[in-house]
Amino acid sequence: MSRTSEEASIEKIPTSFPTTRLKFGVERRTDKFDTVPEEVPRVSLDMVESWTGNVVENSEEDAEASAGLVRFHAGDVCFSKLRPYLAKAFEAEHFGAASPEFLVFRPTQFDARFLRYLLLSREFIERVDASTYGAKMPRASWNFIGDMLVPCPNERVQEEVADFLDHRTARIDALVAKQKRLLDLFRERRNSIVSTAVCRGVKSERSLKPSGIDGVGNIPGNWDTRKLKWLLKKSPKNGISPPIASESEGIPTFSISTVGNGEVSVMDDLKYADVSEEKARNYSINEGDVLMIRGNGNPELVGKCGIVTPPVPEDCIYPDILISIKFRPQLSAKFFVYLLNSPPIRPQIEVGAKTSTGLWKISQNTISNIRVPCPPVEEQQEIVESIDSASSELDHLTQKTQRSIDLLEEKRQALITAAVTGQIDVTEERGETHATHR
């Protein structure tokens, strides 16, 4: 039998499983650095993997401001209050400095590993996420989190749960890592196919000449090179991001999450904006339009573009963080999407991307001055058809592998939630596991 939502902050906790308010099971550390010494390791939000609790080394210079970082000690558990749906929490292995967006806990009634798993359980994350305030930078408050009623079995049970989850999640993580290596191989193979086709063409045995473009190398002798602006019907144009409105009153729009794999699938994240029909007409999109991501916190996504695919709601507008690129009608827009997304062209985009606040952006001028190989019009379509044919099997394998990863990660989350809330007897599960290996 489970407690009702009025009796507990996390549902599905059996009545026989002890609980406590989180604030009674931890001490919150709030000591901050005035200046962090160089030898003290820092942990920013970007260094913590979502859902796993793994901290990855950041090879780039940490942009996190030194002042205001929170002290943590070995054995502490840190939980991100910013955008809690990203599920970022980790157990500290040493002394260090954490982003002020982390709440730092010293466990007093919890095993540190058990607490980390608890904070990363889907039930906990969903409850915390539902409590956030702030539209652009949603945060959860310590008052809400600390007052949550959470599972708190005795020390022996917590250690057994943590041991069980360490063992089972390690097996799942190994399978996920194997599948991700396959994705990397598929991606490398696809990039090779696209790069060769858009820079060399698909016709064999013909003379080549230097392109004069860094990263592109030689191109067929009958090809030209152009700045992108000479191939466009009009100058690149930023979108618009008016306030969100209800479906009955707003104009359809979408987010940059719909841009991927050379396509823009508007219906994947359809929203509605409060903007006049007259103003919206200046930013409306149609099937076949090309949109590029002009700004993102991840520099690898800046400059990625896609073709708008059906269905497209009537009068749909594109957001400000995207930019519209309209090619001349006689050109193959899909060829240039393949080209702009290819590794040989990326250096020009990455050099042109700038940041001052952690958000990388590329300007209209930078986009207009990207130099690209330009094959004859009739050959552009031949190249597109060749890429589509050669990459179709890889795309199928990629989708199949990604589904496997998604299922494994769902299984991992379900296992953690069930174990920390006492829905499964980990001693029985562990006994059955040992028995099958005898």
KOLKOLLUM-490324 format. One line per 3 residues: their letters; for each residue x, z, y of C-alpha. Coordinates in Angstrom, 3 decimals, always signed. Last residue first. Layout:
// KOLKOLLUM-490324
a = X:Z:Y | ...
//
This chain:
// KOLKOLLUM-490324
rht = +26.002:-9.655:-20.528 | +25.284:-11.616:-17.355 | +21.476:-11.486:-17.603
aht = +21.578:-7.703:-18.026 | +23.608:-7.187:-14.849 | +21.006:-9.088:-12.817
egr = +18.150:-7.145:-14.406 | +19.866:-3.881:-13.519 | +20.425:-5.015:-9.944
eet = +16.754:-5.892:-9.563 | +15.756:-2.531:-11.049 | +18.082:-0.673:-8.672
vdi = +16.938:-2.867:-5.774 | +13.328:-1.794:-6.179 | +11.497:-4.378:-4.089
qgt = +9.065:-3.847:-1.216 | +11.229:-1.057:+0.163 | +11.306:-2.332:+3.750
vaa = +15.049:-3.025:+3.712 | +14.839:-4.986:+0.439 | +11.768:-7.128:+1.174
til = +13.012:-8.100:+4.634 | +16.474:-8.996:+3.341 | +15.116:-11.054:+0.422
aqr = +12.653:-12.953:+2.618 | +15.444:-13.806:+5.040 | +17.771:-15.070:+2.316
kee = +14.996:-17.111:+0.685 | +14.255:-18.750:+4.031 | +17.964:-19.548:+4.383
lld = +18.031:-21.099:+0.908 | +14.923:-23.173:+1.644 | +16.349:-24.439:+4.941
isr = +19.651:-25.354:+3.284 | +17.868:-27.324:+0.552 | +15.787:-29.126:+3.176
qtk = +19.010:-30.014:+5.010 | +20.412:-31.531:+1.813 | +17.348:-33.739:+1.316
qtl = +17.393:-34.854:+4.958 | +21.106:-35.707:+4.770 | +20.666:-37.579:+1.484
hdl = +17.899:-39.709:+3.025 | +19.979:-40.348:+6.160 | +22.928:-41.380:+3.990
ess = +20.690:-43.812:+2.108 | +19.452:-45.335:+5.384 | +22.941:-45.549:+6.931
asd = +23.985:-48.983:+5.681 | +20.623:-50.660:+6.354 | +20.096:-49.225:+9.825
ise = +23.724:-49.945:+10.752 | +23.433:-53.597:+9.642 | +20.111:-54.067:+11.446
vie = +21.564:-52.634:+14.666 | +24.662:-54.846:+14.382 | +22.553:-57.977:+13.940
qqe = +20.460:-56.956:+16.966 | +23.545:-56.692:+19.172 | +24.849:-60.020:+17.837
evp = +22.047:-61.987:+19.515 | +22.791:-60.345:+22.872 | +26.517:-61.141:+22.827
pcp = +28.695:-58.046:+22.321 | +29.268:-55.494:+25.111 | +31.968:-52.869:+24.620
vri = +31.351:-49.874:+26.903 | +32.683:-48.381:+30.119 | +30.819:-45.298:+31.378
nsi = +30.432:-45.704:+35.146 | +26.642:-45.337:+35.335 | +26.721:-42.168:+33.228
tnq = +29.305:-40.548:+35.503 | +27.280:-41.492:+38.589 | +24.060:-40.085:+37.141
sik = +25.866:-36.802:+36.573 | +26.731:-34.985:+33.347 | +26.002:-31.301:+32.960
wlg = +27.389:-28.339:+31.016 | +25.533:-25.063:+31.547 | +27.953:-22.106:+31.461
tst = +27.509:-21.426:+35.183 | +30.051:-23.781:+36.769 | +30.093:-26.653:+34.302
kag = +31.126:-30.305:+34.358 | +30.725:-33.210:+31.922 | +32.688:-36.324:+32.940
vei = +35.559:-35.752:+30.510 | +33.040:-35.137:+27.709 | +31.134:-38.346:+28.457
qpr = +34.226:-40.562:+28.573 | +35.600:-38.910:+25.410 | +32.270:-39.488:+23.559
ipp = +32.482:-43.307:+23.614 | +34.611:-43.712:+20.454 | +32.640:-40.937:+18.647
snl = +29.295:-42.841:+18.719 | +26.202:-41.578:+20.560 | +26.638:-44.086:+23.413
lyv = +27.080:-46.965:+20.950 | +24.109:-46.155:+18.712 | +21.947:-45.770:+21.823
ffk = +23.439:-49.030:+23.133 | +22.411:-50.906:+20.000 | +18.935:-49.347:+20.149
asl = +18.415:-50.611:+23.696 | +19.042:-54.178:+22.535 | +19.492:-56.242:+25.713
qpr = +17.080:-58.878:+27.057 | +14.941:-56.214:+28.779 | +17.758:-54.845:+30.957
fki = +18.404:-51.255:+29.975 | +16.473:-48.314:+31.414 | +18.284:-44.978:+31.165
sil = +16.095:-41.938:+31.874 | +17.761:-38.547:+32.299 | +16.887:-35.332:+30.515
idp = +17.273:-31.768:+31.875 | +14.503:-32.516:+34.386 | +11.835:-32.961:+31.723
yic = +10.167:-36.247:+30.637 | +6.566:-37.138:+31.511 | +3.653:-38.109:+29.218
dep = +0.980:-40.196:+31.002 | -0.710:-41.077:+27.666 | +0.676:-39.191:+24.696
vpp = +3.560:-40.912:+22.858 | +3.195:-41.492:+19.117 | +5.569:-43.143:+18.695
tvi = +9.356:-43.067:+19.170 | +11.303:-42.596:+22.407 | +14.835:-43.899:+21.867
gck = +17.628:-41.342:+21.826 | +20.566:-39.953:+23.763 | +23.415:-37.493:+23.444
gvl = +25.238:-37.170:+26.762 | +25.545:-33.379:+26.598 | +25.024:-32.187:+23.025
epn = +28.698:-31.461:+22.301 | +28.937:-29.531:+25.586 | +26.599:-26.833:+24.190
gng = +24.946:-24.981:+27.082 | +23.090:-28.197:+27.852 | +22.645:-30.785:+30.608
rim = +22.191:-34.537:+30.919 | +20.518:-35.111:+27.560 | +19.832:-38.867:+27.538
lvd = +16.510:-40.721:+27.351 | +15.942:-44.343:+26.301 | +12.448:-45.856:+26.503
gen = +11.116:-47.607:+23.383 | +7.658:-46.006:+23.429 | +6.704:-45.149:+26.976
isy = +7.672:-42.553:+29.546 | +6.135:-41.227:+32.758 | +8.378:-39.832:+35.485
nra = +7.144:-41.580:+38.645 | +3.557:-41.529:+37.337 | +3.716:-37.720:+37.233
kee = +3.746:-37.540:+41.034 | +0.391:-39.332:+41.323 | -1.088:-37.481:+38.353
svd = -0.327:-34.171:+40.067 | +1.839:-31.635:+38.256 | +1.178:-28.467:+36.240
ayk = +2.899:-29.257:+32.961 | +1.749:-29.382:+29.334 | +3.835:-28.963:+26.183
ldd = +4.650:-31.058:+23.100 | +7.536:-29.920:+20.923 | +7.775:-32.239:+17.898
mvs = +5.224:-34.619:+19.475 | +7.864:-36.130:+21.755 | +10.095:-37.393:+18.946
veg = +13.082:-38.733:+20.897 | +15.402:-40.649:+18.570 | +19.123:-41.289:+18.111
ngv = +19.509:-38.574:+15.486 | +18.085:-35.941:+17.831 | +16.146:-35.439:+21.060
tsi = +12.943:-33.396:+20.587 | +14.837:-30.167:+21.324 | +15.177:-31.499:+24.879
sft = +11.690:-30.189:+25.678 | +8.284:-31.882:+26.071 | +5.683:-33.134:+28.580
pig = +1.921:-33.758:+28.646 | +0.152:-33.406:+32.043 | -1.836:-30.203:+32.473
ese = -5.434:-29.023:+32.897 | -6.962:-28.962:+29.411 | -3.622:-28.373:+27.697
sai = -2.878:-25.334:+29.863 | -0.068:-25.463:+32.419 | +3.707:-24.959:+32.479
pps = +5.389:-25.144:+35.885 | +7.031:-28.448:+36.928 | +10.162:-29.781:+35.191
ign = +10.992:-33.297:+36.414 | +13.203:-36.031:+34.988 | +16.524:-37.337:+36.270
kps = +16.925:-41.073:+36.899 | +19.605:-43.522:+35.775 | +19.834:-46.529:+38.143
kkl = +17.641:-49.565:+37.458 | +17.492:-52.491:+35.013 | +20.756:-51.351:+33.472
lwk = +23.600:-53.378:+31.975 | +25.759:-53.467:+35.127 | +25.451:-49.674:+35.439
lkr = +26.955:-49.202:+31.974 | +30.345:-50.454:+33.070 | +31.142:-53.567:+31.141
tdw = +33.416:-54.835:+28.385 | +33.047:-58.326:+26.889 | +32.929:-59.608:+23.343
ngp = +34.114:-63.059:+22.189 | +37.542:-61.779:+21.118 | +36.149:-59.030:+18.917
ing = +37.126:-55.498:+20.045 | +40.409:-53.586:+19.837 | +40.716:-49.889:+20.631
vgd = +37.579:-47.879:+21.404 | +39.064:-44.435:+22.046 | +40.314:-45.211:+25.541
igs = +38.747:-48.449:+26.787 | +41.100:-51.374:+27.554 | +39.241:-53.414:+24.963
pkl = +42.355:-54.943:+23.429 | +41.610:-58.254:+21.679 | +40.448:-59.204:+18.193
sre = +40.324:-62.471:+16.270 | +37.745:-63.056:+13.580 | +37.732:-62.473:+9.863
skv = +34.513:-60.550:+9.238 | +31.263:-60.330:+11.183 | +29.745:-56.860:+11.413
grc = +30.885:-55.881:+14.902 | +34.199:-54.274:+15.777 | +33.262:-51.520:+18.274
vat = +29.560:-50.971:+17.522 | +29.935:-51.621:+13.771 | +33.102:-49.610:+13.204
svi = +31.801:-46.601:+15.111 | +28.412:-46.685:+13.348 | +29.812:-46.801:+9.807
snr = +32.473:-44.184:+10.567 | +29.928:-41.892:+12.196 | +27.731:-42.216:+9.091
rer = +30.610:-41.287:+6.796 | +31.561:-38.305:+8.937 | +27.951:-37.111:+9.057
fld = +27.525:-37.438:+5.286 | +30.745:-35.478:+4.737 | +29.677:-32.776:+7.202
llr = +26.276:-32.526:+5.517 | +28.011:-32.079:+2.158 | +30.074:-29.260:+3.630
kqk = +26.806:-27.724:+4.822 | +25.461:-27.781:+1.254 | +28.520:-25.898:-0.016
avl = +28.245:-23.361:+2.813 | +24.568:-22.794:+1.954 | +25.449:-22.157:-1.698
adi = +28.157:-19.670:-0.694 | +25.734:-17.980:+1.719 | +23.198:-17.545:-1.096
rat = +25.763:-15.862:-3.341 | +26.979:-13.664:-0.482 | +23.341:-12.811:+0.311
rhd = +22.839:-11.432:-3.205 | +25.952:-9.258:-3.357 | +25.840:-7.845:+0.170
lfd = +22.072:-7.416:-0.207 | +22.423:-5.264:-3.329 | +25.238:-3.202:-1.836
ave = +23.201:-2.669:+1.364 | +20.103:-1.647:-0.608 | +22.141:+0.743:-2.768
eqv = +23.815:+2.215:+0.322 | +20.435:+2.742:+1.994 | +19.052:+4.325:-1.178
ren = +21.932:+6.811:-1.334 | +21.656:+7.676:+2.370 | +17.940:+8.487:+2.227
pcp = +15.302:+5.973:+3.273 | +14.839:+5.017:+6.939 | +12.403:+2.122:+7.397
vlm = +11.511:+1.460:+11.046 | +9.027:+2.779:+13.617 | +9.870:+1.089:+16.904
dgi = +10.376:+3.397:+19.885 | +14.002:+2.386:+20.376 | +13.086:-1.287:+20.502
fnw = +10.370:-0.797:+23.118 | +12.394:+1.492:+25.389 | +15.522:-0.573:+24.754
sar = +13.800:-3.525:+26.415 | +13.594:-7.051:+25.013 | +14.804:-10.039:+26.974
pmk = +13.476:-13.536:+27.650 | +15.776:-15.615:+29.894 | +13.615:-18.472:+31.211
agy = +10.211:-16.792:+30.876 | +10.991:-13.112:+31.438 | +9.682:-10.247:+29.267
tsa = +10.067:-9.752:+25.538 | +7.741:-7.760:+23.269 | +6.859:-10.540:+20.808
dvr = +10.569:-11.093:+20.166 | +10.982:-7.470:+19.092 | +8.169:-7.728:+16.552
eif = +9.407:-11.079:+15.220 | +12.988:-9.831:+14.907 | +11.960:-6.697:+12.984
ers = +9.752:-8.585:+10.509 | +12.409:-11.281:+10.059 | +15.077:-8.792:+9.045
lll = +18.245:-8.999:+11.142 | +17.958:-5.499:+12.629 | +17.306:-4.095:+9.142
yrl = +20.309:-5.918:+7.680 | +22.532:-4.460:+10.396 | +21.048:-0.992:+9.844
fra = +21.702:-1.172:+6.095 | +25.319:-2.140:+6.763 | +25.787:+0.719:+9.210
dfq = +24.282:+3.296:+6.806 | +21.633:+4.952:+8.905 | +20.735:+8.417:+10.199
tpr = +23.471:+8.689:+12.835 | +24.272:+5.012:+13.413 | +26.230:+4.345:+16.615
fvl = +24.265:+1.620:+18.372 | +25.360:-0.950:+20.974 | +22.614:-2.991:+22.666
fep = +24.120:-6.394:+23.367 | +23.308:-8.373:+26.522 | +26.152:-6.516:+28.240
saa = +28.491:-8.781:+26.215 | +30.652:-6.738:+23.892 | +34.085:-5.150:+24.305
gfh = +36.151:-3.927:+21.364 | +37.143:-1.254:+18.856 | +37.184:-2.400:+15.241
eae = +34.998:-3.605:+12.354 | +31.822:-3.779:+14.426 | +28.606:-4.543:+12.521
fak = +26.802:-7.559:+13.948 | +23.456:-8.610:+15.412 | +22.116:-11.929:+16.675
aly = +18.598:-12.931:+15.651 | +18.045:-16.021:+17.845 | +14.427:-14.838:+18.311
prl = +15.943:-11.923:+20.256 | +16.452:-14.173:+23.294 | +18.535:-11.531:+25.065
ksf = +18.337:-8.057:+23.450 | +21.302:-8.835:+21.218 | +22.004:-6.132:+18.621
cvd = +25.320:-4.342:+18.058 | +26.065:-2.014:+15.136 | +28.851:+0.543:+15.446
gah = +31.146:+1.230:+12.485 | +34.356:+0.520:+14.400 | +33.779:+1.163:+18.088
frv = +31.898:-0.617:+20.877 | +32.443:-0.601:+24.623 | +30.037:-2.614:+26.767
lga = +31.217:-5.373:+29.106 | +30.414:-4.702:+32.758 | +33.551:-6.175:+34.282
sae = +35.450:-8.769:+32.249 | +33.089:-11.674:+32.910 | +32.404:-13.729:+29.786
ade = +34.138:-17.119:+30.013 | +36.210:-16.431:+26.917 | +39.107:-18.853:+26.718
esn = +38.461:-21.242:+23.863 | +39.390:-20.473:+20.259 | +36.346:-18.238:+19.785
evv = +36.559:-16.469:+16.453 | +33.293:-16.273:+14.567 | +31.320:-13.054:+14.161
ngt = +28.993:-13.071:+11.150 | +25.734:-11.132:+11.427 | +23.964:-13.762:+9.306
wse = +20.680:-14.373:+11.185 | +22.206:-16.264:+14.127 | +25.982:-16.451:+14.194
vmd = +27.762:-14.262:+16.742 | +30.493:-15.818:+18.907 | +28.047:-17.379:+21.368
lsv = +26.724:-13.944:+22.329 | +30.182:-12.840:+23.456 | +32.493:-10.516:+21.531
rpv = +35.689:-9.386:+23.200 | +38.912:-8.180:+21.612 | +40.928:-5.590:+23.581
eep = +44.555:-6.703:+24.061 | +43.861:-8.227:+27.478 | +42.507:-4.952:+28.863
vtd = +38.817:-5.135:+29.872 | +38.189:-4.191:+33.492 | +35.544:-1.752:+34.683
fkd = +34.555:-1.419:+31.050 | +31.147:-0.071:+30.130 | +29.947:+3.047:+28.314
trr = +26.318:+2.583:+27.226 | +26.432:+3.585:+23.558 | +23.014:+4.176:+22.000
evg = +22.913:+6.924:+19.420 | +21.024:+5.956:+16.292 | +18.385:+7.260:+13.880
fkl = +16.062:+8.981:+16.362 | +15.976:+5.938:+18.659 | +14.877:+3.780:+15.707
rtt = +11.720:+5.837:+15.262 | +11.696:+6.981:+11.669 | +10.417:+5.844:+8.287
pfs = +10.452:+7.052:+4.668 | +9.153:+4.643:+1.951 | +6.227:+6.066:-0.047
tpi = +3.676:+4.505:+2.321 | +5.115:+1.082:+1.492 | +6.446:-0.777:+4.564
kei = +4.624:-4.113:+4.904 | +4.328:-3.836:+8.690 | +7.083:-3.001:+11.140
sae = +6.028:-1.098:+14.245 | +4.129:+1.386:+12.141 | +0.894:+3.367:+12.219
est = -1.201:+1.078:+14.432 | +0.136:-1.968:+12.564 | -1.317:-0.565:+9.333
rsm = +0.926:+0.985:+6.709 | +1.307:-0.886:+3.455 | +0.000:+0.000:+0.000
//
